[in-house]
Amino acid sequence: MDDFPRIQTRFADAQAIPELAGFLSIFTVPVLVLFADGKEIMREARFVHVDEFRRKIDKIYGGYHSSDQ
């Protein structure tokens, strides 16, 4: 995530915080969830293919932040 400095990351243990897992409808782990402006825009769960995930983030990040300029 170092290549995407404007994305804030957080880690939460679903077993330690079951309320959060319920709130986010997390039924399996790991889960990577991306929010923009308070809305979920991407979710990857269980088997996360790193290269594919990176391409998706890159596309979203580029499109989202190109409008900031």
C-alpha angles and dihedrals in degrees: 000000000000088000090061104054095170093060114091114212130206133182122210129178106226092205092052094046107034091165090063092047089052094046092051094039093239110172100161137027143269100039125172113197125185120201128189122186090352095305128109108244102167139020129183120181143182102348107036114185103211098208093048091045090051092051091051092048091047092052094047094042093049094048095042097048097038087073090058093068 
